Amino acid sequence: DRLLSATADRLGTQALGLAICSPCTQRSVMRAEAAQRAGATFLVVTPPPYNKPTQDGIRCHVEAIAGATSLPVIVRDEPDRTRIGLDDETITRLCRLPTVAAIAFAAGDFRRAALADHHSRGRVRAICGSDFDAVLGQSDERCGWLSSAINIDPERCLDLWRSRLNGDWRTSIRIGRDLRMQ
């Protein structure tokens, strides 16, 4: 709590998101509540990692966390970590939760972005959840990007994003490959 509070104080009015990624729903809820008390402005929720939850298990996990605070939630669809991706029905049901603001697709399946948009009547944004797919998979500058590599090399990530927005695909692909190698 103290580290998060100190970080929030230092950032001032800048957005501060906290990743909630635990196989234990109760622990995840406690972390979400602590994040809100400490000044986080949004949460990034990954379904329980490594234990192959069912779709109902994923939904219940996310619902519990999203219901514990008033913070906007980005749900991260990350099948490489959870060993199971969000199916269409789970995406549809999560989009109905009032605090779910976005779904980050880390599996490169952007066809489902339209599903999130449709079932939330445009309220839930679909964003790119993969550093490499931010270069190749997303060509719409209105889509966001939830980066893991930004923790390692924030300047290169900003260069990648700027080159992508400027239509410089060659530079974007080169930077994306460099980031993927790190």
Secondary structure, 3 states (H helix, E strand, C coil): CHHHHHHHHHHCCCCCEEEECCCCHHHHHHHHHHHHHHCCCEEEECCCCCCCCCHHHHHHHHHHHHHHCCCCEEEEECHHHHCCCCCHHHHHHHHCCCCEEEEEECCCCCHHHHHHHHHCCCCCEEEECCHHHHHHCCCCCCCCECCCHHHCCHHHHHHHHHHHHCCCHHHHHHHHHHHHHC
